[in-house]
């Protein structure tokens, strides 16, 4: 199941596929399962076989190996060897003799055998078995059936009854599928689809591999489970050999088992096609026409063969894309240097982009060349101006490698610049590589610091593992206030992100600002003020806005340390926190093209994240989902820390997609943030999960999850409740879990802080929870008045989803006091709000209770009960013991007993049987 055996547990994500196979077997009696090597065909076959055996069917298994295809009737012999002896005893003499000869002399010359008797014997065996019970004949690796066995099986299957069904699984290759020669045309093939990024993440978690690598491994594996696991294990082993940790942007090592899996996939294409594929692998943006110009006149036909083998996708415009990112790496690694050099030379003459032409020329030689190094440096500058920082970093490293040894100054300058470009692009692998080269040379302290800062900048959220880098950078920056300010700024970011300590972050930023002022670096000074303003907002400092205004007043050139750390961006975040959503959106639309020009993937991600949050709060779920998808795609493409992107995806799915998908994203965000020691986004991902659990009725789980958020926020000394609005959700979860007194204790102090700071949206959310608390305490009239007022306030604030949630709460309160007409009206109003916003899962919530208002509904029966009591009543009425109910609801047995007593009193019942009857009949 693990890398040592080469067998991958590929059962993840195949539930629907197994159903499709069952449908094909039911409809046609035949099913052909196809897919590339490692796609999980064998796992699907095993699952279908196990289900058939569980139904009492007789399952015959045949799994030929590669060598069997050259041995006549080898597979037929193997099949008959698996047949029970009792079925063979009923055969006629000639048929038994033919089978005996085949089983004894499978690899002997076929002359002298009675082939007609053999065919009839197979027919008779299958008929005999089918007379007793249905038969499923399973042929795994059907592409290795020998021709004679294929003909024999085709003959037999034409004459067997419908109770004999056949499932064949074959590896996708360039040739025709095996189904036609086995049973003729007309039976559709069921293709094993690649795993999605969600399923790759689940697969990695199941095998103890870091979830934060899921995006990049999905991209590199193309969703092939075996290749995904091989890449994951290879990366984990490489990380362990280096320093015990794997960075989210580390290059994926296509070596060892991963290379073997890639080779098996590539073997599906003929040799001539693989030569064309090598050229495509060496090109940055391969197209059919480029490959023709580079010396492959039959590129179109050869790529068609590769496409049939599921190795590439050829677009309508002729673009060529490998189905798995590891395939071009494996092709290039397996090619010899002369072949690669010739390929680069051909591409250099064929490409129409001067930058790519220089790149290919540089990759096609391995000796120093001053003129070529200068050309590469110029090409890197062009990439920098285009915002292509990752390519600029690659070219910078190439330029340094091609610089003659007699020019150490030029080489060092190119290495430092390459490191900084890699830091901008978030390419930790390139930043480390360039920095190692800088530190190995006689570099000045300033150059060493710049290189180390690039490693820090490329680390994304994983700053907690770089204490040694910070220490060296601070030591080498001594005596240079501007460099010290740059290091101190990053220390301030680390204190917030990894340490969760806004006070230390604020103090480090103050020191960075003083150093920047001494060094005359106004940009760094503005950055330091921005950190102070951000931390001030977290700590509830009323002077935070003045500090931000001071930062905005300083000159704002192109920001060398990232727009995400600039005062202009923090102003957008404050507008979002203050529910000034139109202002926030307008400013973000100005920033988006600006950050795209800079080439910083992290800056682009940050703007997309804020756009997602703004659109969600504005009730534009479709636009929010589009931004979230692009943010996730960018994260995978650029190798950024995935925790923030998974949090953003979770929130977009929670409001406008699917609670199930949202939960998957949130859990992955939690895992990734824990792995990278990112406390800020750990809180956010937990908040997303808690909201999902609350919305789906898992109140006890929501309480546990949101209490973790409360603990993290308390440890991070967060005072301002507008930044992460978990307080109302935790209060609502506590009320649903039958703890209204605890909810009231939470609401009152937070509400006071929110009122003092002027956070009107937060006050409204807390009032919604306060109204539910009043309802739980028997003050239904006051609760209804407060909810109606709160819904109007959310409408005035232009927060439609919050208004919809408030109307849902109003419907619950009205239903609890058995006022059905007002409850239905509130539900209809909520559904209209959610429908307009595109909030599909919430629209469903608004409609579910309406369907449950009829006679016989547990909702109506339990109208007098709280939500927590209703859940317990339903569990007990379905046969759960007190201990089982306590475990399910995360309660103590004593709490269950006390709550059950109240339920009996409210419904006027005295036993579990009467309770079940009451829920059925009321």
N, C-alpha and C positions, 0 to 999 in steps of 0.2 A: 504494500500500500504506500510505502514511502520511497524515497529516492533510491535506496539501496537495491530494491528489487526491480525498479523500473515500472512498477504497476501503480497507477494513480487511483485513489478513491474518487471516481467521477460521478457519484450518485447525486451530487448537488445539482439542483435545477432541472431534474429530468422527470418530474411528476407528470407534466402535460405530455411529454414525449411518450411516456409509457402508455398513456391513454390513447394517443394517436396510433400506436402500434396495435393496441387491442382493438381499436375500431377497424383498422385495415384487416386484421385477422378475422374479425366478425363478418365484415362485408365481403371479402374476397377469399378468405381461407388461406391467403398468402400475404406476407408482408416482407418488404425489403428495407432494411435499415442501412443507411449509408452515412459515411462521415470520414474525415481524415484520421490518421493514426493518433491515438491518444484522446479522441473526442469523447469516449465513454460508451462506445457501442456495446462492449462486453458487459458493462454494468447494467445497461438497459436489458440486454438479453437475459442476464441472470435474474433480474427482477421479474420479467415476464414469465420466465421458466418457473420461478418459485411460486408465482401466483397460480400458474397452471397446475402445478403439483398440489398446491393447497386445495384446488377445486377437484382433485382426484383424477386429473388427466395423467396419461403416460407420456413422459417427456424423453425423447431420444436426442442425445447431444452429439454433435459432430464439430470438431474444431481442427481442420487441417492446418499444417504448418507450411512454410514457404517451400521446403524441399518436396512436399507431397505433390505439388502441381506437376512434377516431371515423372511421377511413378504411376503408370496406368492402373486405374481402379483402386488406388491406395485409399481414397476416402470411402469408397463403397465397402472395402474390407473393414475399415474402422467403424463404420456405421453398423454393419452386421455383427461385429464383435460386441457391440453394446446392447444387442437385442437379447432379451431373456431366453434362456435355453428352451423353456416350455413352448415358446412360439416357433422355434426351429424344429421341434420334434414332430409337429403336425405336417411338415412339408413332405412332398413325394420324394421318392428315391433320387431321381435325377437332380431335383432342386437341392436336396441336402448335399449331394455329391459336389455340385457346382459351388455351393457355399464353402464346403470343406476345402476344396481345392483353392479357392480364393483366399481363405483365411490362412492356409498353410503356405501358399506360394504367391503372396501378393506382389513380390518384386520379381517373380519368375516370368519367362516369356509367356504371352497370352495364347500362343498356338496350342490347340488341343483342348482348350476349355469350352464348355457348352455355354455360350453367352446368352442364348435365348433362355435356357433354364435358369441362369443366374438372374436375369431380369424378372422372369416370372416369380422366382423365389422372393425377391424384394417386394414385389406387388403382394404376394400371398402373406408375407410376414406383416406388412402394414395393415392388410385387411383383417388378419387374425387379431392383432392388437386393438384395432379400432372396433371390432365386434364386442370387445370387453369394456372398453372405456375410450373416451376421446384421446387422440394422439396429437402431440405437438412435436414436430421435428424441427430442431434448432440447429442451424448451420452457422457457426461463428467463423470469421475469416474466410468467407465464401469465395473471395478472390483467389484463393489457393486451391480450389477444387481442380482436380485433374480433368481433362476433357472427357475421358471415358466414364468417370463417375458422374459427371454432369449429364451426359447422355443417358446413363442408366437411371438416374433420378428423374429426369424429365419423362422418360417412358413410364416409370412407376407412378409418378404423381398424376399422370393422365388417367390412370385406371383405379386409383384409390378412392374410397368414399369421402364425402364432405367432412366426416369426423376426423380426417387426417389433415391437420393444418401445418403450414410450414412458415418458419421465420428464418430468414437469411440475413446476415449482417456482413457487409463488405466494406473494405477501405476504399475511399474515393481515389480513383486514379484517372489517368487520361483516357482510358478505353471505355468500351460500352459496359453498362452495369450487368451484373451476373444474373439478374432476374429474367431477362429475355431468354437466354439459353436454358434456364432452369424450368420456367413455366410459361414462357411466351409473353407477349406484350399485354398491356391492359391493367397491370397491377401497379399502382403508384408507389414510388419510393418515398420512404419517410426519412428525411435527412436529420441527423443529429446537429442541432444548431450550436454555435459557440456559446459559451457562458457569457452572461453580461457582467459588468463590473461588480454588481451586487453579489452575484453568485461566486465570482472569483474571491471576493472578500470573505464570504462564508467559507469557501474551500480553504483559504489560508488560515483563518481562525481555527478551523477544525484540525489543522495540522500544526498548530502552535506557531505560525509564522506571523510577522507583524502586519496588522491590518492596514497600516498607513502606506504599505507598499502596493496595495491592491490595484490602485489606478494604473500605475506604471506597469505592473505585471500583467494586468488585463491588456494593456496596449501592446506589450511585447509578446504576449502569448496568443493574441487574437482570440482569447476565450477558450483556447484548447486546454483542458484540465491538466493533462499530463505535462505539457510544456509549462504551464503556469506553476505547478508544484516544483518541477525541476528548476525553474528560474528562481523560485522562492528559496529553495534549499541552497542553491548555489550562492545566492546573495547573502543568506544568513551565514553560510560557512565562510565567505570572503570577509564579512564584517567581523566574525569571531576571530579570524586570523589577524585582522587589523587592530581592532581595539574593543571588541566585544559589543559593538553596536552597529546597526545598519541605518544609514541616512536615507530619507525618502527620495533623494535625488541621485543616489549612487548609480553608476552605470550597472546595468544588469549583465552579469557575466554569463555569456553564452559559451559555457565550457562544460566539460564533464558530461553528466547525463543530459543537461539542457541541450548541448550541441548534438548529442546522439538523437534526441527526440526531434530536433530541427532537421537533422539529416534524413531521418525516416520520412518526415513530411515532404522534404524536397525530392526524395526518391520517387515520388508520384509523377514527376515530370521527366520526359526523356532528356538525354544528355544535351541535345542541341538546344532545347528550351532552357536548360540550366545555364548555358553560356549567355543567352540573352538576359536571363534573370540576374546574372552577375553584373552585367552592365547597368541594369536597373537598380541593383543594390548600391552601386558606386555613385549613382547620380543623386542629386538632392531632390529634384522634382522630375522624375522620369516620365516620359510620354512615348507613345508608339513612334511618333515622327522623330524624336530625338534618338531613339535606339536605331531607327533605320539610318539616320545620318551618321551614326557612330559605327556603322559597318554591319548591321544586322538586317539585311533586306527582307528577310522572312519574319520580322519581329511580330507582326500581327498574328500570323498562324501559330508561332511558337508561344506567344502569350495566351492565345486561346487554349492551347494544351495545358498551360500552367493554370489557367483559370478553371478548367474542368477538374484539375487536381486540387482546387481550393487553396492555391498558393498566392494568387493575386486577384485583384479586381481591376478591370479595365473600364474606365468611364466612357461616356458617350463622346467626350472631348478628347479621348485618347490618353488621359492621365492613367498612370499605372500605380496602384497602391498594393503593397504586400498585406496579406490578411493578418500576419503576425509580425511585429517589429523585430523579433529575434531572427527571422528568416534572412533578411539582408545581411545582418551581422554574421550569421553562420556561413552564408555564401562567401562573403569577403574573407572570413577567417580561414576557410578551407581552400581558397584559391592561393596559389603560390605568388611570390612577389612579382615575377615577370608577367604573369597574367593580370594582376592588379595594375601594374604600371602601364601595361598596354591598354587596359580599359580606361584608365584615367587620361592617357594621351589621346585616345579616340574621342572621349567625351569633351576634352579641352577644345578640340577642333570643331565639335558639333554644337555645343551650347551657345545660346545667343546672349547670355548675361556675362559681361566682362568679369564680374566678381567670381562667378562660378568657373569661368575659364581659368582665372588665376589659381583658384583653389585646386582644380584638377591638375594643372601644371605642377603645382607644389607637391601634390600627393603622388605624382608620377615620377618623382626623383627623390633620392635619399642623400644627396650631397649638399654641402653649404654653397650658397650662391648669393652674393651681396645684392645684386640687382633684383633677383627674384624675391629676396627677403623684403626689399623696399617696396616692390609691387604688392606683395601680400599685405604689408602694413597699410598701404594706401587703400587696398580693398577692404581691410578691417575698418578703416575710417569711414568709408562709404556705408558699410553695414551699420555702423554706429549712428550715422545721420539718418538712416532709414528706420532706426529703432530695432534693428536685428542684433541685439546684444549678444545672444548666445553664439551666433555665427561669427560675430566680431571676436569673441573670446577664442573660438576654435582657430580662426585665422591668425590671431595674435600669437598663439602657441606655435602654429606652423611657421610664422615669420621668425620667431626666436630660434626654432630648430634649424632653420635654413640660414641663420646668420653665422658668418665665419667666426672662428674662435678668436681671431685677432681684433674683434670689435665688441669687447665685453660690455661697454656702456650701452650700445644699441640693443644688444641682447637683453640686458637687464631692464631697460626701459620698456621693451616690448612685453616682457614677462609681467611686469607690474601692471601695465595697461590691460593685458589679457586677464589678469586676476580681477581687476576692477570691473571689466565687462562681464565676467562670469558672476561676480557678486550682484551686479544689476539684474542679470538674467535669472538669478536663483539657481545657477548650475554649480552646486557644491563640488561635484567631481572635478570640473575644470578649474574652479577656484583653488581647490587643494593642490591640484597638479601644478598650477602656475606658482602657487605660494611655496611649495616644496622646492621648486627650482630657484626661486628668489633667495630662500633661506640657505640654499646650498652654495650660494655665491657670496662674494665679498660686497654685500649690499649695504648702503647707508641706512642708519636707523629709520629715516623717513620712509624709504622704500620698503623696509621690512614691516613697518606699521601699516602702510597702505595695503600691502599684501595680506596681512593678518585681518585687517578690517574687511577685506573682500570675503574671506572665509566666514566671518561673522555674518556679513550681509546675506550670503548665500544660504545660511543655515535655516532661514525661515523661522518657524516656531520653535525649533530645537536649540534654543540658546542655552539651555540648562546644562549641556554637555561640553561647553566651551570655556570653562573657568581658566584652564591653562592658557588658552589663546588670549583671553582678556588680560591675564597677568603679564604675559610677555609683551603684549602691545602697550600696556601702561608703562612698563619698565623702559621700553625702547622709545616711547614718546617723551620721556623726561626732558625738560628744558625747552620744549616746543609747545607753547600754550594752544596753538590751533590744533595740533595733533592730539594733545591731551584732551581737548574739548571733544574731538571726534570719538575718541575711545570712551570718554565719560558719558557721552550721549547714548552709546550702545549699552553701556552698563545700566543706564536709567531704563532703557527699553527692557533689558533682561530682568531687572528687579520687578517690573510690572508683569511681564508675560510669564516668565518661568518661576519667579519667586512669589508672585502674588502679593507684593509688598509696595503699595502706592506711596507710602511715606518715604521709604528709602529711594524709590524712583524719583519722587519730587525733589529730594535733597541732592541726589546725583545730578539731576537736571539743572538745579540751581548752580552747582559747582561747574557743570559744563558751560552754562551761560556766562559765568564770570571768566572762565578760561577763554571762551570764544571772543568776549569783548576785549580781553588783553591781547589776543592774537589777531584782532581786526577781522574776524570772520563773522559777518553779519548774518549769513545764511545759517551757520551753526547756532548763532545766538537766537535766531527766530525758532529754530528747531527746539532748542532748550526751553524757551518760553512755552512752546506748544506742549511739550511733555508736562511742564508745570501746570498748565491750564487743564490738561487732560486729567492729571492726578487730582487737581483741585476739584474738578467736577465729581470725580469718584468719591472724594472725601467729604463732599458737601460744603466746600468752601465757597462762600458767596462772592469772593473776589476772583474766582476763576475766569469769569467773562472779561474782567478788566485785563487780566494777564493775556488772554487770547487777543484782545484788541491791541495790546502792546506788540504782540508778535506780528499781527497783521499789518501794523504800521511800518515795520521794517521793510527794506527793499526785498522784492521777491523775484530773483533771477530763476533760471532753470534750476530746479532743486536737485543737487547732487546726491542727497541722501534719501530720496524717495518722496513722492507726493504724499504717500500715506502718513508721513511724519511731518507734513507741512501744516502751517496754521490754516491755510485755505481749506484743507480737507477736514480738520477738526471743526471748523465752523459749520461744515455740512453735517457732521455727526451731531453737533449741538442742536442744529435745526431739527434733525430727526428726533432727538431725545425730547425736544420741546413740542413735538407734533406740528412744527411748521413745515409740513410735507411739501407744499408747492415750492417754497424757497429751497429746500434740500434738493428736490428733483432738478430745478433750474440750474443750480450750481453744479450738480453732478453731470449734467449734460454738457456743461462747459469743460469740466475736468476730463471727461472720457476721451475725447480726441487728443487732449494734451498728454495724457498718460500713455496712450497708444504710441505717440511719437517718441516718447522717451525710451521705450523698449524695456521697461520694467514690468515683468509679469505680475509681481506682487502688487504694484500700484494699480494695474488694470483690474486685478482680482478685487482689490479693496473697493474700487469704484463700483464694480458689478455687485459686490456684496451689499453695499449701501443702497444701490438702486433696487435690489431685491427687497430689502427691508422697507424702503419707502413705498414701493408699489404694493406690498402686502398690507401695510397699514392703511394705504389709500383705497384698498379694496379692488385692486387690479391684479387678480391672481394670475391671469394668463401672461401678462407682461413680466410679473415677478418670476414665474416659472422659466420663462425664456432667459432672463438674466442669470438665474440660478444654474440652468443647464450650461450656459456659456462659461460661467465661473468654474464649474466642475470640469468642463472640457479643458479650459486653460490650465487648471491645476494639474491635470494629468499630462498635458502636452509639455508643460514647463517643469514638471517634477517638483511642484511646490508642496509644502506640508498640506496633507489632505484634510486634516481635522476641521479647519474653518470652512472648506468647501462642502464637506459632508453636513456640517451644521446648517449652512445656507440651504442646501438641498432638502434637509429635513424640514425646515420651516416652510419652504415653498410647497413641499408635498403635504404638510400638515394642513395648510390653508386651502390649497387649490388642487391637490392631487389625490393621494391615497394615504390613509393612516398607516396601512401595512408597510408601504414603501418608506413613509416618513420614519417609522420606527426603525427600519433597517438602517437608514442613513444616520439617524441619531445615535444608534448603538455603535456604528462604525466611527462616528465622530468622537464618541466617548473613548473608545479604545485607542484611536490614533492620538488624541490629546493626552491621554495617560502615558502612552509610550514616549511622547515627546516632552512630557512634563510641562504642558501648556495649560496653566490653571485658568486662564481667561476663557479659552474656548472649551475647556472641560465644563465650566459652569454653564456655558451657553448650550452645549450639546445635551447636558443633563436637563436643562430647562425645557428644551424641545421635547425630550422624552417624557418628562413629567406632564407637559401639556397634552401630549398624545394619550397618555394613560388616563388623564382626567377626562378627556373627550370621549374615550372609548369605555368609560365606566369602571376602570380599574383604580378605584379611589385609594385603596390601601397601598398599591404600588406607587401611585402618584405621590402620596404623602412621603413614602420612603425616598423616592427619587428627589423630590423638591426639597426635602430636608437636607439632602447632600448639597444641593445648591445653596441653601441657607448657610450651611457650615462653611462652604468654600467662600461665599461672599463675606461672611463674618471674619474669616481668617484673612481675607484680602482688604478688610477694613472699609468695605463699600458702604457709603452712607446714602448717596443719592439713589432713590428707588426708580428713577426714570431710565437708567441705563440698561438694566436687565429686569424686566417687570415680572418677576416670579412671585411676588408677595401675594397678589390676589389669587393666583392659581393655587398656591399652597393653602391659603385660607379656604378656598372652595373645596379643595380635596379633603381638608380636615372636616368640613361640614358634612360632606358626603360620607366620610368615614365615621360620622356620629360623634364628632368632637367639636361642637360649636363653641364651647367655652374657650378651648385652646385657640380656635380661629379668631375669636374676639380679642384675645390677648396679643395675637400677632398683628391684627389690623390696626388697632388704636395708635400705637406709637409710630408705625410707619406712615399712617395717614397724617399724623401731626407733622412729621418731617416733610412730607410731600406738600402739605398746605403751606408750610413756612417757605419752602423753596419755589412755590408757584407751579408745581407739576400737576396741572389740572387733569390731564389724561390718567395719571396714576391715581389721583383721588377718585376719579369716576370708577376705575376698575376695582378699587378697594371698596367703594360703596356698593358695587354689585355683590361682592362677597359679603358685605355687612348685611345687605338685604336678605341673602340666603340664610345668614346666621339668625336674623330676626324670625324668619319663617320656621327654622328648626326649633326656635325657642317659643313657638306658639303665637308670635305677633305677626300674623299673616297680613292684616290690613296695612300695617306700617311697612312691611316688606314690599307689598305691591306698589304702594305710593313711591317708595324709594327707587324701585326698579324702573317705574315709568319715568320718573325724573332723570334717572341715570341714562336711560335710552335716549332721552331728548338731549342731554349734554353730549353724549357721544355723536349724535347727529350734528350738533352745532360745531363740534370739533372736527367733523368730517372724517370720522373713524368708523366706517360702515361695518367692518367685521366685529368690532367691539360692540356696536349697537346690536348686531344680530345675535351675538352671544348673550347679551342682556335680555333680549326678547325670549331667547330659549329659557333663560333662568326664570323669567316672568311666567312662561307657560308651565314650568314645573311647579312653581308656587301655586298658581291658580288650580292646577290639576290636583295638587295635594289637598286643597280645601274644597275639591269637588265642584269647581266652577268650570264646567266643560266648555261653554261657549267662549268665555274670555281666554281660556287656555288655547282653544283652536285658533282664535283670532291672532293671538301672540305667535303661535307656530306658523301661521300663514304669513304673517309679517316678517318673521325671521327667515322663512324660506325664500321670500321675495328678495330680501337683502342679500342672502347668500347666492341666489341665482344670478343676480345682477353682477356680483363680484366674481363669479366663476369659482366660488368656494364649494366645489363638489362634495367633499366629505361632510361639510357642515350642512349643506342642503339635505343630505341623507339623514343626518341627525334630526333636522327639523321635521322630516316627514315620518320617521320611524314611530314616534309616540302617537301620531295621528292614526297610524294603522293599528296601534295597540289599544285604542280607546273603546273598541267594541266590547260586546258582552263576552264573558269568558276570558278576558285578557288579564294576565297577572298585574299589568300596570293599573287597571281599574280596581282590582281586588286590593292592591296594596296602596291605594290612594292616601290612606291615613298614615302610612309608614314613611320614614325618611328613606333616602336612597340606600344608605348603609343597611337599614333594616330590611328593605326590599330584597337586596342581594342575599342576605342571610336567609330570609324566608324562602326564597326560590331554591337555594342550595339544600336546605333542610327538607323542603317538600319533595325534592328529587332523590332523597335517601341518604344524604350526607350525614355522618355522625358529627357530634360536637367537635371532636378532635379533627376530623377531616375539614369541616367548615373553618375551624380556626387556622389550619395550615393554609387553606386556599385564600383566606382573607387577611393573612398576616396578623392575626389577633391571638390573644391568649384564650385558653378554654374558658376561664372565668368571665372574660368579656363577652364571649359568645353566649354563655349561660344567662348572663344578666340581660343581654340584648334580646335573647329569645323569650325571656319572661315578659319584657315590654311588648313584644310582637303579639304574644298570646293575649295579653290584656287588651291591646288596641283592636284586635280582630275578634275578640270574644271567643277564643278557642282554647281547648285544654290539652290537646295532643297533637303529635305530628300528623296523624291521619286527618284530624279535623282541619289542620292548617292546610294540607294539600287540597282537601275538598273546598276550603274557602277560596283558595287561589284559583281553583278551577271554575267555581260556580259564580263568584261575585263579578 
